[in-house]
Amino acid sequence: MRQMEFKMERMGLLQVGDVLPVTEGKLPTSYYYTLGQAFAMSGNYKFHERLTSREGTVISVEETPKGYFVTVEFDE
């Protein structure tokens, strides 16, 4: 299992247990991922860190001083 963290702009969009699709975006030297219909976004990942799953399960939603963060688990 692989876990990734995504940044969300507002609370209440997702719940623990939600299964969501993930869309991959490409930058010149890295990749980023969008969760669901733009509910949350990942940081940038290098080629060797690239995600192969296209669906993940939300395992936590947290509010921190830096914003809202979602942890998603993938079958990898």
PDB file of N, H, CA, C and O in Angstrom:
ATOM      1  N   MET A   1       0.834  -1.182   0.000  1.00  0.00           N
ATOM      2  CA  MET A   1       0.000   0.000   0.000  1.00  0.00           C
ATOM      3  C   MET A   1       0.880   1.247   0.000  1.00  0.00           C
ATOM      4  O   MET A   1       1.936   1.288   0.631  1.00  0.00           O
ATOM      5  N   ARG A   2       0.422   2.244  -0.713  1.00  0.00           N
ATOM      6  H   ARG A   2      -0.436   2.212  -1.226  1.00  0.00           H
ATOM      7  CA  ARG A   2       1.140   3.518  -0.776  1.00  0.00           C
ATOM      8  C   ARG A   2       0.196   4.626  -0.326  1.00  0.00           C
ATOM      9  O   ARG A   2      -0.983   4.634  -0.681  1.00  0.00           O
ATOM     10  N   GLN A   3       0.719   5.548   0.449  1.00  0.00           N
ATOM     11  H   GLN A   3       1.677   5.542   0.737  1.00  0.00           H
ATOM     12  CA  GLN A   3      -0.081   6.673   0.923  1.00  0.00           C
ATOM     13  C   GLN A   3       0.479   7.970   0.352  1.00  0.00           C
ATOM     14  O   GLN A   3       1.694   8.154   0.275  1.00  0.00           O
ATOM     15  N   MET A   4      -0.421   8.865  -0.047  1.00  0.00           N
ATOM     16  H   MET A   4      -1.407   8.715   0.015  1.00  0.00           H
ATOM     17  CA  MET A   4      -0.030  10.181  -0.551  1.00  0.00           C
ATOM     18  C   MET A   4      -0.896  11.237   0.125  1.00  0.00           C
ATOM     19  O   MET A   4      -2.041  10.985   0.500  1.00  0.00           O
ATOM     20  N   GLU A   5      -0.321  12.415   0.267  1.00  0.00           N
ATOM     21  H   GLU A   5       0.609  12.620  -0.039  1.00  0.00           H
ATOM     22  CA  GLU A   5      -1.036  13.521   0.889  1.00  0.00           C
ATOM     23  C   GLU A   5      -1.453  14.530  -0.178  1.00  0.00           C
ATOM     24  O   GLU A   5      -0.687  14.848  -1.087  1.00  0.00           O
ATOM     25  N   PHE A   6      -2.676  15.024  -0.047  1.00  0.00           N
ATOM     26  H   PHE A   6      -3.298  14.767   0.693  1.00  0.00           H
ATOM     27  CA  PHE A   6      -3.235  16.005  -0.967  1.00  0.00           C
ATOM     28  C   PHE A   6      -3.690  17.217  -0.175  1.00  0.00           C
ATOM     29  O   PHE A   6      -4.136  17.073   0.964  1.00  0.00           O
ATOM     30  N   LYS A   7      -3.588  18.403  -0.748  1.00  0.00           N
ATOM     31  H   LYS A   7      -3.226  18.519  -1.673  1.00  0.00           H
ATOM     32  CA  LYS A   7      -4.012  19.651  -0.099  1.00  0.00           C
ATOM     33  C   LYS A   7      -5.393  20.019  -0.613  1.00  0.00           C
ATOM     34  O   LYS A   7      -5.647  20.018  -1.818  1.00  0.00           O
ATOM     35  N   MET A   8      -6.286  20.334   0.330  1.00  0.00           N
ATOM     36  H   MET A   8      -6.079  20.335   1.308  1.00  0.00           H
ATOM     37  CA  MET A   8      -7.656  20.713   0.021  1.00  0.00           C
ATOM     38  C   MET A   8      -7.869  22.164   0.445  1.00  0.00           C
ATOM     39  O   MET A   8      -7.270  22.611   1.423  1.00  0.00           O
ATOM     40  N   GLU A   9      -8.699  22.894  -0.261  1.00  0.00           N
ATOM     41  H   GLU A   9      -9.186  22.531  -1.056  1.00  0.00           H
ATOM     42  CA  GLU A   9      -8.931  24.305   0.055  1.00  0.00           C
ATOM     43  C   GLU A   9     -10.020  24.526   1.091  1.00  0.00           C
ATOM     44  O   GLU A   9     -10.003  25.529   1.805  1.00  0.00           O
ATOM     45  N   ARG A  10     -10.966  23.602   1.180  1.00  0.00           N
ATOM     46  H   ARG A  10     -10.980  22.787   0.600  1.00  0.00           H
ATOM     47  CA  ARG A  10     -12.028  23.768   2.196  1.00  0.00           C
ATOM     48  C   ARG A  10     -12.483  22.402   2.707  1.00  0.00           C
ATOM     49  O   ARG A  10     -12.415  21.399   1.997  1.00  0.00           O
ATOM     50  N   MET A  11     -12.938  22.390   3.930  1.00  0.00           N
ATOM     51  H   MET A  11     -12.994  23.205   4.507  1.00  0.00           H
ATOM     52  CA  MET A  11     -13.360  21.166   4.605  1.00  0.00           C
ATOM     53  C   MET A  11     -14.750  20.748   4.128  1.00  0.00           C
ATOM     54  O   MET A  11     -15.505  21.562   3.596  1.00  0.00           O
ATOM     55  N   GLY A  12     -15.076  19.479   4.324  1.00  0.00           N
ATOM     56  H   GLY A  12     -14.462  18.818   4.756  1.00  0.00           H
ATOM     57  CA  GLY A  12     -16.410  18.994   4.024  1.00  0.00           C
ATOM     58  C   GLY A  12     -16.589  18.403   2.636  1.00  0.00           C
ATOM     59  O   GLY A  12     -17.680  17.944   2.297  1.00  0.00           O
ATOM     60  N   LEU A  13     -15.538  18.409   1.832  1.00  0.00           N
ATOM     61  H   LEU A  13     -14.652  18.782   2.107  1.00  0.00           H
ATOM     62  CA  LEU A  13     -15.661  17.867   0.478  1.00  0.00           C
ATOM     63  C   LEU A  13     -15.532  16.349   0.444  1.00  0.00           C
ATOM     64  O   LEU A  13     -16.140  15.689  -0.399  1.00  0.00           O
ATOM     65  N   LEU A  14     -14.741  15.798   1.358  1.00  0.00           N
ATOM     66  H   LEU A  14     -14.247  16.334   2.042  1.00  0.00           H
ATOM     67  CA  LEU A  14     -14.455  14.367   1.369  1.00  0.00           C
ATOM     68  C   LEU A  14     -14.644  13.795   2.762  1.00  0.00           C
ATOM     69  O   LEU A  14     -14.579  14.510   3.762  1.00  0.00           O
ATOM     70  N   GLN A  15     -14.881  12.476   2.806  1.00  0.00           N
ATOM     71  H   GLN A  15     -14.934  11.896   1.994  1.00  0.00           H
ATOM     72  CA  GLN A  15     -15.006  11.775   4.083  1.00  0.00           C
ATOM     73  C   GLN A  15     -14.114  10.543   4.057  1.00  0.00           C
ATOM     74  O   GLN A  15     -13.809  10.009   2.991  1.00  0.00           O
ATOM     75  N   VAL A  16     -13.700  10.099   5.230  1.00  0.00           N
ATOM     76  H   VAL A  16     -13.947  10.533   6.096  1.00  0.00           H
ATOM     77  CA  VAL A  16     -12.905   8.877   5.343  1.00  0.00           C
ATOM     78  C   VAL A  16     -13.703   7.729   4.737  1.00  0.00           C
ATOM     79  O   VAL A  16     -14.891   7.571   5.021  1.00  0.00           O
ATOM     80  N   GLY A  17     -13.047   6.932   3.903  1.00  0.00           N
ATOM     81  H   GLY A  17     -12.082   7.060   3.672  1.00  0.00           H
ATOM     82  CA  GLY A  17     -13.699   5.800   3.254  1.00  0.00           C
ATOM     83  C   GLY A  17     -14.102   6.071   1.812  1.00  0.00           C
ATOM     84  O   GLY A  17     -14.390   5.131   1.071  1.00  0.00           O
ATOM     85  N   ASP A  18     -14.129   7.335   1.397  1.00  0.00           N
ATOM     86  H   ASP A  18     -13.895   8.098   1.999  1.00  0.00           H
ATOM     87  CA  ASP A  18     -14.466   7.660   0.005  1.00  0.00           C
ATOM     88  C   ASP A  18     -13.432   7.047  -0.934  1.00  0.00           C
ATOM     89  O   ASP A  18     -12.232   7.110  -0.665  1.00  0.00           O
ATOM     90  N   VAL A  19     -13.891   6.459  -2.029  1.00  0.00           N
ATOM     91  H   VAL A  19     -14.865   6.408  -2.248  1.00  0.00           H
ATOM     92  CA  VAL A  19     -13.007   5.927  -3.068  1.00  0.00           C
ATOM     93  C   VAL A  19     -13.110   6.877  -4.251  1.00  0.00           C
ATOM     94  O   VAL A  19     -14.189   7.079  -4.809  1.00  0.00           O
ATOM     95  N   LEU A  20     -11.958   7.465  -4.633  1.00  0.00           N
ATOM     96  H   LEU A  20     -11.082   7.301  -4.180  1.00  0.00           H
ATOM     97  CA  LEU A  20     -11.958   8.507  -5.656  1.00  0.00           C
ATOM     98  C   LEU A  20     -10.951   8.224  -6.760  1.00  0.00           C
ATOM     99  O   LEU A  20      -9.915   7.603  -6.523  1.00  0.00           O
ATOM    100  N   PRO A  21     -11.265   8.687  -7.973  1.00  0.00           N
ATOM    101  CA  PRO A  21     -10.290   8.571  -9.061  1.00  0.00           C
ATOM    102  C   PRO A  21      -9.206   9.627  -8.906  1.00  0.00           C
ATOM    103  O   PRO A  21      -9.412  10.659  -8.267  1.00  0.00           O
ATOM    104  N   VAL A  22      -8.056   9.357  -9.494  1.00  0.00           N
ATOM    105  H   VAL A  22      -7.888   8.519 -10.013  1.00  0.00           H
ATOM    106  CA  VAL A  22      -6.925  10.284  -9.462  1.00  0.00           C
ATOM    107  C   VAL A  22      -6.494  10.558 -10.900  1.00  0.00           C
ATOM    108  O   VAL A  22      -6.329   9.629 -11.690  1.00  0.00           O
ATOM    109  N   THR A  23      -6.312  11.827 -11.236  1.00  0.00           N
ATOM    110  H   THR A  23      -6.446  12.582 -10.594  1.00  0.00           H
ATOM    111  CA  THR A  23      -5.878  12.230 -12.562  1.00  0.00           C
ATOM    112  C   THR A  23      -4.435  12.708 -12.489  1.00  0.00           C
ATOM    113  O   THR A  23      -4.068  13.475 -11.599  1.00  0.00           O
ATOM    114  N   GLU A  24      -3.625  12.251 -13.432  1.00  0.00           N
ATOM    115  H   GLU A  24      -3.923  11.629 -14.156  1.00  0.00           H
ATOM    116  CA  GLU A  24      -2.207  12.629 -13.457  1.00  0.00           C
ATOM    117  C   GLU A  24      -1.994  13.813 -14.391  1.00  0.00           C
ATOM    118  O   GLU A  24      -2.519  13.850 -15.504  1.00  0.00           O
ATOM    119  N   GLY A  25      -1.218  14.775 -13.918  1.00  0.00           N
ATOM    120  H   GLY A  25      -0.793  14.746 -13.013  1.00  0.00           H
ATOM    121  CA  GLY A  25      -0.819  15.914 -14.733  1.00  0.00           C
ATOM    122  C   GLY A  25       0.687  15.892 -14.895  1.00  0.00           C
ATOM    123  O   GLY A  25       1.401  15.408 -14.016  1.00  0.00           O
ATOM    124  N   LYS A  26       1.181  16.418 -16.022  1.00  0.00           N
ATOM    125  H   LYS A  26       0.601  16.811 -16.735  1.00  0.00           H
ATOM    126  CA  LYS A  26       2.615  16.369 -16.290  1.00  0.00           C
ATOM    127  C   LYS A  26       3.187  17.777 -16.391  1.00  0.00           C
ATOM    128  O   LYS A  26       2.646  18.641 -17.081  1.00  0.00           O
ATOM    129  N   LEU A  27       4.284  17.980 -15.692  1.00  0.00           N
ATOM    130  H   LEU A  27       4.724  17.277 -15.132  1.00  0.00           H
ATOM    131  CA  LEU A  27       5.076  19.200 -15.789  1.00  0.00           C
ATOM    132  C   LEU A  27       6.358  18.839 -16.533  1.00  0.00           C
ATOM    133  O   LEU A  27       6.594  17.655 -16.771  1.00  0.00           O
ATOM    134  N   PRO A  28       7.188  19.794 -16.906  1.00  0.00           N
ATOM    135  CA  PRO A  28       8.415  19.450 -17.647  1.00  0.00           C
ATOM    136  C   PRO A  28       9.318  18.434 -16.943  1.00  0.00           C
ATOM    137  O   PRO A  28       9.919  17.588 -17.604  1.00  0.00           O
ATOM    138  N   THR A  29       9.422  18.503 -15.622  1.00  0.00           N
ATOM    139  H   THR A  29       8.933  19.191 -15.084  1.00  0.00           H
ATOM    140  CA  THR A  29      10.333  17.577 -14.929  1.00  0.00           C
ATOM    141  C   THR A  29       9.665  16.773 -13.821  1.00  0.00           C
ATOM    142  O   THR A  29      10.356  16.096 -13.060  1.00  0.00           O
ATOM    143  N   SER A  30       8.341  16.829 -13.710  1.00  0.00           N
ATOM    144  H   SER A  30       7.779  17.378 -14.328  1.00  0.00           H
ATOM    145  CA  SER A  30       7.669  16.096 -12.638  1.00  0.00           C
ATOM    146  C   SER A  30       6.199  15.846 -12.983  1.00  0.00           C
ATOM    147  O   SER A  30       5.704  16.260 -14.031  1.00  0.00           O
ATOM    148  N   TYR A  31       5.521  15.153 -12.063  1.00  0.00           N
ATOM    149  H   TYR A  31       5.923  14.817 -11.212  1.00  0.00           H
ATOM    150  CA  TYR A  31       4.101  14.832 -12.198  1.00  0.00           C
ATOM    151  C   TYR A  31       3.362  15.317 -10.960  1.00  0.00           C
ATOM    152  O   TYR A  31       3.946  15.404  -9.879  1.00  0.00           O
ATOM    153  N   TYR A  32       2.082  15.635 -11.113  1.00  0.00           N
ATOM    154  H   TYR A  32       1.608  15.565 -11.991  1.00  0.00           H
ATOM    155  CA  TYR A  32       1.231  15.987  -9.984  1.00  0.00           C
ATOM    156  C   TYR A  32      -0.101  15.274 -10.170  1.00  0.00           C
ATOM    157  O   TYR A  32      -0.413  14.809 -11.266  1.00  0.00           O
ATOM    158  N   TYR A  33      -0.890  15.188  -9.096  1.00  0.00           N
ATOM    159  H   TYR A  33      -0.636  15.566  -8.206  1.00  0.00           H
ATOM    160  CA  TYR A  33      -2.131  14.429  -9.134  1.00  0.00           C
ATOM    161  C   TYR A  33      -3.290  15.248  -8.581  1.00  0.00           C
ATOM    162  O   TYR A  33      -3.143  15.985  -7.606  1.00  0.00           O
ATOM    163  N   THR A  34      -4.444  15.105  -9.225  1.00  0.00           N
ATOM    164  H   THR A  34      -4.564  14.507 -10.017  1.00  0.00           H
ATOM    165  CA  THR A  34      -5.671  15.768  -8.809  1.00  0.00           C
ATOM    166  C   THR A  34      -6.638  14.698  -8.316  1.00  0.00           C
ATOM    167  O   THR A  34      -6.871  13.703  -9.003  1.00  0.00           O
ATOM    168  N   LEU A  35      -7.189  14.896  -7.152  1.00  0.00           N
ATOM    169  H   LEU A  35      -7.000  15.704  -6.594  1.00  0.00           H
ATOM    170  CA  LEU A  35      -8.068  13.923  -6.520  1.00  0.00           C
ATOM    171  C   LEU A  35      -9.521  14.219  -6.865  1.00  0.00           C
ATOM    172  O   LEU A  35     -10.010  15.320  -6.615  1.00  0.00           O
ATOM    173  N   GLY A  36     -10.205  13.241  -7.435  1.00  0.00           N
ATOM    174  H   GLY A  36      -9.807  12.346  -7.638  1.00  0.00           H
ATOM    175  CA  GLY A  36     -11.616  13.394  -7.777  1.00  0.00           C
ATOM    176  C   GLY A  36     -11.825  14.506  -8.780  1.00  0.00           C
ATOM    177  O   GLY A  36     -11.027  14.680  -9.701  1.00  0.00           O
ATOM    178  N   GLN A  37     -12.888  15.252  -8.604  1.00  0.00           N
ATOM    179  H   GLN A  37     -13.537  15.110  -7.856  1.00  0.00           H
ATOM    180  CA  GLN A  37     -13.202  16.375  -9.493  1.00  0.00           C
ATOM    181  C   GLN A  37     -12.591  17.651  -8.929  1.00  0.00           C
ATOM    182  O   GLN A  37     -13.293  18.616  -8.625  1.00  0.00           O
ATOM    183  N   ALA A  38     -11.265  17.636  -8.795  1.00  0.00           N
ATOM    184  H   ALA A  38     -10.694  16.852  -9.042  1.00  0.00           H
ATOM    185  CA  ALA A  38     -10.490  18.769  -8.278  1.00  0.00           C
ATOM    186  C   ALA A  38     -10.813  19.075  -6.818  1.00  0.00           C
ATOM    187  O   ALA A  38     -10.835  20.240  -6.421  1.00  0.00           O
ATOM    188  N   PHE A  39     -11.066  18.027  -6.007  1.00  0.00           N
ATOM    189  H   PHE A  39     -11.048  17.080  -6.330  1.00  0.00           H
ATOM    190  CA  PHE A  39     -11.280  18.214  -4.580  1.00  0.00           C
ATOM    191  C   PHE A  39      -9.988  18.609  -3.883  1.00  0.00           C
ATOM    192  O   PHE A  39      -9.992  19.438  -2.973  1.00  0.00           O
ATOM    193  N   ALA A  40      -8.870  18.005  -4.318  1.00  0.00           N
ATOM    194  H   ALA A  40      -8.866  17.332  -5.057  1.00  0.00           H
ATOM    195  CA  ALA A  40      -7.577  18.254  -3.675  1.00  0.00           C
ATOM    196  C   ALA A  40      -6.460  17.974  -4.672  1.00  0.00           C
ATOM    197  O   ALA A  40      -6.660  17.276  -5.665  1.00  0.00           O
ATOM    198  N   MET A  41      -5.275  18.529  -4.394  1.00  0.00           N
ATOM    199  H   MET A  41      -5.112  19.097  -3.587  1.00  0.00           H
ATOM    200  CA  MET A  41      -4.127  18.380  -5.269  1.00  0.00           C
ATOM    201  C   MET A  41      -2.904  17.923  -4.510  1.00  0.00           C
ATOM    202  O   MET A  41      -2.714  18.273  -3.346  1.00  0.00           O
ATOM    203  N   SER A  42      -2.075  17.138  -5.177  1.00  0.00           N
ATOM    204  H   SER A  42      -2.230  16.854  -6.123  1.00  0.00           H
ATOM    205  CA  SER A  42      -0.843  16.648  -4.556  1.00  0.00           C
ATOM    206  C   SER A  42       0.283  17.641  -4.804  1.00  0.00           C
ATOM    207  O   SER A  42       0.130  18.628  -5.524  1.00  0.00           O
ATOM    208  N   GLY A  43       1.409  17.346  -4.188  1.00  0.00           N
ATOM    209  H   GLY A  43       1.533  16.544  -3.603  1.00  0.00           H
ATOM    210  CA  GLY A  43       2.628  18.059  -4.513  1.00  0.00           C
ATOM    211  C   GLY A  43       3.182  17.481  -5.804  1.00  0.00           C
ATOM    212  O   GLY A  43       2.516  16.691  -6.474  1.00  0.00           O
ATOM    213  N   ASN A  44       4.397  17.873  -6.153  1.00  0.00           N
ATOM    214  H   ASN A  44       4.938  18.515  -5.609  1.00  0.00           H
ATOM    215  CA  ASN A  44       5.037  17.357  -7.364  1.00  0.00           C
ATOM    216  C   ASN A  44       5.873  16.130  -7.038  1.00  0.00           C
ATOM    217  O   ASN A  44       6.516  16.055  -5.991  1.00  0.00           O
ATOM    218  N   TYR A  45       5.852  15.167  -7.960  1.00  0.00           N
ATOM    219  H   TYR A  45       5.330  15.228  -8.811  1.00  0.00           H
ATOM    220  CA  TYR A  45       6.597  13.918  -7.804  1.00  0.00           C
ATOM    221  C   TYR A  45       7.505  13.695  -9.007  1.00  0.00           C
ATOM    222  O   TYR A  45       7.123  13.978 -10.143  1.00  0.00           O
ATOM    223  N   LYS A  46       8.693  13.192  -8.754  1.00  0.00           N
ATOM    224  H   LYS A  46       9.003  12.962  -7.831  1.00  0.00           H
ATOM    225  CA  LYS A  46       9.627  12.882  -9.832  1.00  0.00           C
ATOM    226  C   LYS A  46       9.176  11.622 -10.566  1.00  0.00           C
ATOM    227  O   LYS A  46       8.291  10.905 -10.099  1.00  0.00           O
ATOM    228  N   PHE A  47       9.790  11.359 -11.715  1.00  0.00           N
ATOM    229  H   PHE A  47      10.509  11.941 -12.094  1.00  0.00           H
ATOM    230  CA  PHE A  47       9.394  10.232 -12.565  1.00  0.00           C
ATOM    231  C   PHE A  47       9.423   8.907 -11.809  1.00  0.00           C
ATOM    232  O   PHE A  47       8.498   8.105 -11.942  1.00  0.00           O
ATOM    233  N   HIS A  48      10.469   8.662 -11.017  1.00  0.00           N
ATOM    234  H   HIS A  48      11.221   9.313 -10.909  1.00  0.00           H
ATOM    235  CA  HIS A  48      10.579   7.380 -10.315  1.00  0.00           C
ATOM    236  C   HIS A  48       9.585   7.252  -9.153  1.00  0.00           C
ATOM    237  O   HIS A  48       9.433   6.164  -8.597  1.00  0.00           O
ATOM    238  N   GLU A  49       8.910   8.343  -8.781  1.00  0.00           N
ATOM    239  H   GLU A  49       9.034   9.227  -9.233  1.00  0.00           H
ATOM    240  CA  GLU A  49       7.897   8.329  -7.724  1.00  0.00           C
ATOM    241  C   GLU A  49       6.477   8.302  -8.299  1.00  0.00           C
ATOM    242  O   GLU A  49       5.502   8.405  -7.554  1.00  0.00           O
ATOM    243  N   ARG A  50       6.364   8.167  -9.595  1.00  0.00           N
ATOM    244  H   ARG A  50       7.155   8.084 -10.201  1.00  0.00           H
ATOM    245  CA  ARG A  50       5.090   8.247 -10.314  1.00  0.00           C
ATOM    246  C   ARG A  50       4.083   7.211  -9.803  1.00  0.00           C
ATOM    247  O   ARG A  50       4.444   6.069  -9.516  1.00  0.00           O
ATOM    248  N   LEU A  51       2.833   7.620  -9.696  1.00  0.00           N
ATOM    249  H   LEU A  51       2.540   8.547  -9.928  1.00  0.00           H
ATOM    250  CA  LEU A  51       1.741   6.775  -9.228  1.00  0.00           C
ATOM    251  C   LEU A  51       1.224   5.918 -10.380  1.00  0.00           C
ATOM    252  O   LEU A  51       1.018   6.422 -11.484  1.00  0.00           O
ATOM    253  N   THR A  52       1.012   4.625 -10.131  1.00  0.00           N
ATOM    254  H   THR A  52       1.180   4.215  -9.235  1.00  0.00           H
ATOM    255  CA  THR A  52       0.479   3.753 -11.180  1.00  0.00           C
ATOM    256  C   THR A  52      -1.009   3.469 -10.986  1.00  0.00           C
ATOM    257  O   THR A  52      -1.694   3.130 -11.952  1.00  0.00           O
ATOM    258  N   SER A  53      -1.524   3.599  -9.770  1.00  0.00           N
ATOM    259  H   SER A  53      -0.968   3.875  -8.986  1.00  0.00           H
ATOM    260  CA  SER A  53      -2.957   3.391  -9.500  1.00  0.00           C
ATOM    261  C   SER A  53      -3.754   4.581 -10.013  1.00  0.00           C
ATOM    262  O   SER A  53      -3.230   5.692 -10.096  1.00  0.00           O
ATOM    263  N   ARG A  54      -4.995   4.360 -10.350  1.00  0.00           N
ATOM    264  H   ARG A  54      -5.421   3.457 -10.283  1.00  0.00           H
ATOM    265  CA  ARG A  54      -5.871   5.439 -10.808  1.00  0.00           C
ATOM    266  C   ARG A  54      -7.062   5.642  -9.884  1.00  0.00           C
ATOM    267  O   ARG A  54      -8.001   6.366 -10.215  1.00  0.00           O
ATOM    268  N   GLU A  55      -7.014   4.990  -8.708  1.00  0.00           N
ATOM    269  H   GLU A  55      -6.251   4.402  -8.439  1.00  0.00           H
ATOM    270  CA  GLU A  55      -8.101   5.109  -7.748  1.00  0.00           C
ATOM    271  C   GLU A  55      -7.545   4.894  -6.347  1.00  0.00           C
ATOM    272  O   GLU A  55      -6.693   4.029  -6.142  1.00  0.00           O
ATOM    273  N   GLY A  56      -8.021   5.675  -5.384  1.00  0.00           N
ATOM    274  H   GLY A  56      -8.713   6.377  -5.551  1.00  0.00           H
ATOM    275  CA  GLY A  56      -7.540   5.541  -4.017  1.00  0.00           C
ATOM    276  C   GLY A  56      -8.651   5.732  -3.002  1.00  0.00           C
ATOM    277  O   GLY A  56      -9.732   6.226  -3.325  1.00  0.00           O
ATOM    278  N   THR A  57      -8.370   5.334  -1.771  1.00  0.00           N
ATOM    279  H   THR A  57      -7.493   4.933  -1.508  1.00  0.00           H
ATOM    280  CA  THR A  57      -9.335   5.428  -0.676  1.00  0.00           C
ATOM    281  C   THR A  57      -8.862   6.459   0.342  1.00  0.00           C
ATOM    282  O   THR A  57      -7.711   6.419   0.778  1.00  0.00           O
ATOM    283  N   VAL A  58      -9.736   7.373   0.717  1.00  0.00           N
ATOM    284  H   VAL A  58     -10.670   7.405   0.363  1.00  0.00           H
ATOM    285  CA  VAL A  58      -9.410   8.396   1.719  1.00  0.00           C
ATOM    286  C   VAL A  58      -9.294   7.717   3.080  1.00  0.00           C
ATOM    287  O   VAL A  58     -10.218   7.035   3.522  1.00  0.00           O
ATOM    288  N   ILE A  59      -8.133   7.911   3.752  1.00  0.00           N
ATOM    289  H   ILE A  59      -7.382   8.466   3.393  1.00  0.00           H
ATOM    290  CA  ILE A  59      -7.969   7.312   5.079  1.00  0.00           C
ATOM    291  C   ILE A  59      -7.936   8.356   6.191  1.00  0.00           C
ATOM    292  O   ILE A  59      -8.117   8.016   7.360  1.00  0.00           O
ATOM    293  N   SER A  60      -7.704   9.634   5.838  1.00  0.00           N
ATOM    294  H   SER A  60      -7.556   9.910   4.889  1.00  0.00           H
ATOM    295  CA  SER A  60      -7.819  10.682   6.858  1.00  0.00           C
ATOM    296  C   SER A  60      -8.012  12.045   6.210  1.00  0.00           C
ATOM    297  O   SER A  60      -7.546  12.299   5.099  1.00  0.00           O
ATOM    298  N   VAL A  61      -8.712  12.915   6.934  1.00  0.00           N
ATOM    299  H   VAL A  61      -9.090  12.709   7.836  1.00  0.00           H
ATOM    300  CA  VAL A  61      -8.920  14.309   6.534  1.00  0.00           C
ATOM    301  C   VAL A  61      -8.589  15.137   7.766  1.00  0.00           C
ATOM    302  O   VAL A  61      -9.207  14.968   8.818  1.00  0.00           O
ATOM    303  N   GLU A  62      -7.610  16.037   7.637  1.00  0.00           N
ATOM    304  H   GLU A  62      -7.108  16.174   6.783  1.00  0.00           H
ATOM    305  CA  GLU A  62      -7.149  16.805   8.800  1.00  0.00           C
ATOM    306  C   GLU A  62      -7.094  18.293   8.510  1.00  0.00           C
ATOM    307  O   GLU A  62      -6.837  18.718   7.384  1.00  0.00           O
ATOM    308  N   GLU A  63      -7.341  19.075   9.552  1.00  0.00           N
ATOM    309  H   GLU A  63      -7.550  18.730  10.467  1.00  0.00           H
ATOM    310  CA  GLU A  63      -7.166  20.522   9.476  1.00  0.00           C
ATOM    311  C   GLU A  63      -5.912  20.877  10.270  1.00  0.00           C
ATOM    312  O   GLU A  63      -5.788  20.510  11.438  1.00  0.00           O
ATOM    313  N   THR A  64      -4.989  21.587   9.640  1.00  0.00           N
ATOM    314  H   THR A  64      -5.089  21.886   8.691  1.00  0.00           H
ATOM    315  CA  THR A  64      -3.761  22.035  10.289  1.00  0.00           C
ATOM    316  C   THR A  64      -3.661  23.551  10.131  1.00  0.00           C
ATOM    317  O   THR A  64      -4.455  24.141   9.399  1.00  0.00           O
ATOM    318  N   PRO A  65      -2.708  24.189  10.798  1.00  0.00           N
ATOM    319  CA  PRO A  65      -2.530  25.629  10.603  1.00  0.00           C
ATOM    320  C   PRO A  65      -2.183  25.994   9.158  1.00  0.00           C
ATOM    321  O   PRO A  65      -2.390  27.134   8.742  1.00  0.00           O
ATOM    322  N   LYS A  66      -1.657  25.036   8.392  1.00  0.00           N
ATOM    323  H   LYS A  66      -1.489  24.110   8.730  1.00  0.00           H
ATOM    324  CA  LYS A  66      -1.299  25.285   6.987  1.00  0.00           C
ATOM    325  C   LYS A  66      -2.445  25.002   6.028  1.00  0.00           C
ATOM    326  O   LYS A  66      -2.322  25.285   4.836  1.00  0.00           O
ATOM    327  N   GLY A  67      -3.553  24.455   6.507  1.00  0.00           N
ATOM    328  H   GLY A  67      -3.654  24.225   7.475  1.00  0.00           H
ATOM    329  CA  GLY A  67      -4.701  24.184   5.644  1.00  0.00           C
ATOM    330  C   GLY A  67      -5.279  22.803   5.895  1.00  0.00           C
ATOM    331  O   GLY A  67      -5.024  22.182   6.927  1.00  0.00           O
ATOM    332  N   TYR A  68      -6.053  22.340   4.942  1.00  0.00           N
ATOM    333  H   TYR A  68      -6.260  22.845   4.104  1.00  0.00           H
ATOM    334  CA  TYR A  68      -6.714  21.037   5.038  1.00  0.00           C
ATOM    335  C   TYR A  68      -5.934  20.020   4.214  1.00  0.00           C
ATOM    336  O   TYR A  68      -5.553  20.292   3.076  1.00  0.00           O
ATOM    337  N   PHE A  69      -5.698  18.850   4.798  1.00  0.00           N
ATOM    338  H   PHE A  69      -6.007  18.630   5.723  1.00  0.00           H
ATOM    339  CA  PHE A  69      -4.934  17.810   4.125  1.00  0.00           C
ATOM    340  C   PHE A  69      -5.683  16.491   4.148  1.00  0.00           C
ATOM    341  O   PHE A  69      -6.304  16.123   5.145  1.00  0.00           O
ATOM    342  N   VAL A  70      -5.609  15.783   3.020  1.00  0.00           N
ATOM    343  H   VAL A  70      -5.104  16.082   2.210  1.00  0.00           H
ATOM    344  CA  VAL A  70      -6.262  14.495   2.845  1.00  0.00           C
ATOM    345  C   VAL A  70      -5.179  13.449   2.587  1.00  0.00           C
ATOM    346  O   VAL A  70      -4.309  13.649   1.740  1.00  0.00           O
ATOM    347  N   THR A  71      -5.232  12.345   3.308  1.00  0.00           N
ATOM    348  H   THR A  71      -5.939  12.182   3.996  1.00  0.00           H
ATOM    349  CA  THR A  71      -4.310  11.234   3.058  1.00  0.00           C
ATOM    350  C   THR A  71      -5.103  10.143   2.347  1.00  0.00           C
ATOM    351  O   THR A  71      -6.172   9.726   2.793  1.00  0.00           O
ATOM    352  N   VAL A  72      -4.537   9.693   1.218  1.00  0.00           N
ATOM    353  H   VAL A  72      -3.668  10.031   0.856  1.00  0.00           H
ATOM    354  CA  VAL A  72      -5.204   8.690   0.382  1.00  0.00           C
ATOM    355  C   VAL A  72      -4.292   7.484   0.250  1.00  0.00           C
ATOM    356  O   VAL A  72      -3.079   7.626   0.098  1.00  0.00           O
ATOM    357  N   GLU A  73      -4.885   6.287   0.311  1.00  0.00           N
ATOM    358  H   GLU A  73      -5.871   6.172   0.435  1.00  0.00           H
ATOM    359  CA  GLU A  73      -4.135   5.051   0.210  1.00  0.00           C
ATOM    360  C   GLU A  73      -4.415   4.404  -1.142  1.00  0.00           C
ATOM    361  O   GLU A  73      -5.562   4.328  -1.583  1.00  0.00           O
ATOM    362  N   PHE A  74      -3.346   3.936  -1.793  1.00  0.00           N
ATOM    363  H   PHE A  74      -2.414   3.998  -1.434  1.00  0.00           H
ATOM    364  CA  PHE A  74      -3.435   3.312  -3.103  1.00  0.00           C
ATOM    365  C   PHE A  74      -2.894   1.881  -3.032  1.00  0.00           C
ATOM    366  O   PHE A  74      -2.008   1.584  -2.230  1.00  0.00           O
ATOM    367  N   ASP A  75      -3.430   1.005  -3.870  1.00  0.00           N
ATOM    368  H   ASP A  75      -4.150   1.247  -4.522  1.00  0.00           H
ATOM    369  CA  ASP A  75      -2.955  -0.387  -3.958  1.00  0.00           C
ATOM    370  C   ASP A  75      -1.723  -0.430  -4.851  1.00  0.00           C
ATOM    371  O   ASP A  75      -1.828  -0.655  -6.057  1.00  0.00           O
ATOM    372  N   GLU A  76      -0.566  -0.215  -4.258  1.00  0.00           N
ATOM    373  H   GLU A  76      -0.481  -0.032  -3.279  1.00  0.00           H
ATOM    374  CA  GLU A  76       0.703  -0.302  -4.988  1.00  0.00           C
ATOM    375  C   GLU A  76       1.713  -1.000  -4.140  1.00  0.00           C
ATOM    376  O   GLU A  76       2.855  -1.182  -4.563  1.00  0.00           O
TER     377      GLU A  76
END
